[in-house]
C-alpha cells in the first residue's frame, strides 16, 4: 500500500465516524393555533392547540397571531416548553 491509499482510508474512516456521531435532528413540527399569547420584551409565550385537542406550551422570539400555523422548534431539556424557531 502506498501512502496515498493509506491517507484515503484514514480520511474515509474519519468521514464515516463524523457522520455516525452527528447529533440527531430533534426539530418537531406542530400544526395548530396559538392560544392565549402573552408578549414581553423577549418574545411571546403561548399555547399551541392542535386539531386533536392537545396543548403545548411554547415560546417564540417574535409576535404570534392566532391563525393556523405550522410551528417548528425544539423542546427544552425537560420537555416542558417548545422553543419555536420558525412559523409557516
PLY file of the C-alpha trace (Angstrom):
ply
format ascii 1.0
element vertex 88
property float x
property float y
property float z
element edge 87
property int vertex1
property int vertex2
end_header
0.00 0.00 0.00
1.31 3.41 -0.87
0.88 6.49 1.32
-2.00 7.88 -0.80
-4.04 4.73 -0.29
-3.43 4.87 3.46
-4.31 8.57 3.55
-7.51 7.89 1.61
-8.51 5.14 4.05
-7.83 7.38 7.04
-9.90 10.20 5.55
-12.74 7.83 4.65
-12.76 6.44 8.19
-12.82 9.97 9.64
-15.78 10.96 7.46
-17.71 7.81 8.40
-17.07 8.47 12.10
-18.19 12.10 11.82
-21.43 11.07 10.11
-22.19 8.32 12.61
-21.65 10.58 15.64
-23.53 13.62 14.35
-26.43 14.60 16.62
-29.92 13.66 15.50
-32.17 16.44 14.31
-34.69 16.81 17.11
-36.76 19.51 15.45
-40.50 18.94 15.73
-43.40 20.38 13.74
-46.80 21.02 15.29
-49.74 22.27 13.26
-52.19 24.27 15.31
-53.40 27.59 16.64
-51.59 29.94 19.00
-53.80 30.32 22.06
-53.55 32.93 24.80
-50.38 34.74 23.58
-48.53 36.94 26.07
-45.93 39.29 24.60
-42.96 40.56 26.59
-39.64 42.18 25.74
-38.07 38.81 24.83
-40.87 37.42 22.66
-44.20 35.66 23.04
-45.30 32.82 25.27
-48.42 30.94 24.19
-50.05 27.54 23.93
-50.31 25.62 20.68
-53.62 23.84 20.29
-53.57 21.13 17.64
-56.62 19.61 15.86
-56.61 16.61 18.25
-57.08 18.94 21.23
-53.53 18.60 22.57
-51.96 21.68 24.10
-48.24 22.51 24.04
-46.58 25.40 25.90
-44.40 27.40 23.54
-42.11 30.41 23.22
-41.29 32.40 20.08
-38.93 35.37 19.83
-41.36 37.34 17.66
-45.08 38.04 17.53
-47.64 35.30 17.01
-51.18 35.59 15.68
-53.99 33.13 16.36
-54.37 31.75 12.82
-53.47 28.20 11.79
-49.69 27.69 11.55
-47.01 25.03 11.42
-44.74 25.68 14.40
-41.19 24.32 14.08
-38.82 24.12 17.00
-37.15 22.09 19.72
-38.31 21.11 23.17
-36.49 22.28 26.29
-34.28 19.75 28.04
-37.09 18.87 30.45
-39.63 18.74 27.60
-41.99 21.29 29.18
-41.82 24.02 26.54
-41.32 24.17 22.78
-38.87 26.84 21.64
-40.25 27.80 18.23
-37.64 28.69 15.60
-39.90 29.09 12.58
-43.57 29.60 11.85
-45.12 28.76 8.47
0 1
1 2
2 3
3 4
4 5
5 6
6 7
7 8
8 9
9 10
10 11
11 12
12 13
13 14
14 15
15 16
16 17
17 18
18 19
19 20
20 21
21 22
22 23
23 24
24 25
25 26
26 27
27 28
28 29
29 30
30 31
31 32
32 33
33 34
34 35
35 36
36 37
37 38
38 39
39 40
40 41
41 42
42 43
43 44
44 45
45 46
46 47
47 48
48 49
49 50
50 51
51 52
52 53
53 54
54 55
55 56
56 57
57 58
58 59
59 60
60 61
61 62
62 63
63 64
64 65
65 66
66 67
67 68
68 69
69 70
70 71
71 72
72 73
73 74
74 75
75 76
76 77
77 78
78 79
79 80
80 81
81 82
82 83
83 84
84 85
85 86
86 87
